[in-house]
Amino acid sequence: MVINFIDKIREFWCLALWDIYGFKLWFTLMITFLGATKNKK
């Protein structure tokens, strides 16, 4: 029962970390893209 609970927490944290890193990556790409378009003008 305890092991199952730990697995659930591990699953949740993995998903949360993926969400955070995915958002950071997307945000960084958007900033880089906007910066590149600004520099071209």
N, C-alpha and C positions, 0 to 999 in steps of 0.2 A: 504493500500500500504506500509506504514512504517512497520507495523507488519510483513508483508511478507518478507520484506528486513531483519528485525532483525532475523527472523526464518532462513533465508539463512545464515546469519553470524554465528548464533549459531550452525547450522548444520556443517558449514565449520570448526569452532573451535573444535567441538567434534571429527570430523574426523582427524584433525591435531593432536590433543592431543593423540588420539588412535594410530596414526602413530608413534609419538615420543615415547610414552610409550612402544609400541610394539617393536620398534627398540632397546630401552634401555634394555628391558627384554631379547630379543634375544641376544644382545651383552653381557649382563651379563652372560647368560647361556653359551655362547661360551667361554668366558674368564674362567669361572669356569671349564668347560669341559677340556679346554687346560691345565689349571693349574693342574687338577686331573691327566691327562695323563702324564704330566711332572713329577709329584711327584712319580708316580708308577715306573718310570724308574730310 
